[in-house]
Amino acid sequence: MRPEPTLLPEALPTAKVGVPYSVQLSVTNTSSPVHGIYVSDAHPLPDGLSIHHQNREPTGHINGTPIKAGAYEVHISAGTYGTQCAGLRARRVYTLEVAE
């Protein structure tokens, strides 16, 4: 049985309106490459932030400058490639606070 991949960090640090923000996301506990780190269309990042990931890398980044304060529920997932069997998925729901 293959271990389930884990998406880290467990929580996102607070962001501040108008201040550049950057957080590394890591997919751990996987023996196959990561094909993508995605944010849900239904629960996206706040305006001004986006996810960047290079195919096959175990890390990605949230970058940008938030433009509106609030508490945002953000759903992020990551998928791994399969080799002899189907790839696996890691998911995490974050609350991202954007302060004034």
Residue, then its C-alpha position, 0 to 999 in steps of 0.5 A: m500500500r502506498p502512503e498518501p501524499t501530504l500538502l504542507p504547510e498545515a496553515l498559511p501565514t497572515a498576509k497584508v494588503g499591499v504587501p508582497y506575499s510568498v509562501q512555499l507549498s510542498v508535497t511530501n510522502t510521495s515517491s512519484p513526481v507532482h503533476g500539479i498544485y491547484v486552487s479550487d475555482a469555488h474557493p480561490l485565493p484572494d485577488g492579487l495572489s496566485i499559485h505557481h508550480q513547475n511540472r514534476e517538482p514537489t514544491g510550488h509557491i503562492n505569490g502576489t500582493p493581496i488587494k482586499a482584507g478578509a478571511y478567505e477559505v482556500h482549497i488547494s490540491a496536488g496530484t502525483y503521477g502514477t507509475q504502475c497504478a493511478g496517481l494520488r492526490a493531497r488536499r488541504v483547506y486553508t483559512l488565509e487571513v489578509a490584514e489591512 
